[in-house]
Amino acid sequence: MAWMLAGLMGHLADVTIRGGVISAFFVWVGFVLTTTATNQAFRGTKPIVTVIDTGHWLAVHVVMGAIIGALGARKPKFSLRRMIVACLAAVHNKSKLHNESGLRSA
């Protein structure tokens, strides 16, 4: 859930605490509240059960959004491209060492 919320916030380009809380609220209204209310109404549970259940999930989403927003949009230290280049360089250097020592590469 947190990963999807972070992805949504990243696509909206609003990775702040305020943006996280607002995004979390809309995700909660659009997915959690509607689904939970429909399912519990179909089962015939009391409305207070729906309020308690959805209220819990609202708190969870708002806290998640605030934490993600507080962390902010950070660029990863290692990108996939950098890792591939580093691996290719390591393989190249290893084969170069084998050739210099008179060993054949497989």
Stockholm file with secondary structure:
# STOCKHOLM 1.0

chainA/1-106         MAWMLAGLMGHLADVTIRGGVISAFFVWVGFVLTTTATNQAFRGTKPIVTVIDTGHWLAVHVVMGAIIGALGARKPKFSLRRMIVACLAAVHNKSKLHNESGLRSA
#=GR chainA/1-106 SS CHHHHHHHHHHHTCCSHHHHHHHHHHHIIIIIIHHHHHHHHHHTCCHHHHHHHHHHHHHHHHHHHHHHHHHCCCCCSSCHHHHHHHHHHHHHHHHHHHHHTTCCCC
#=GC SS_cons         CHHHHHHHHHHHTCCSHHHHHHHHHHHIIIIIIHHHHHHHHHHTCCHHHHHHHHHHHHHHHHHHHHHHHHHCCCCCSSCHHHHHHHHHHHHHHHHHHHHHTTCCCC
//
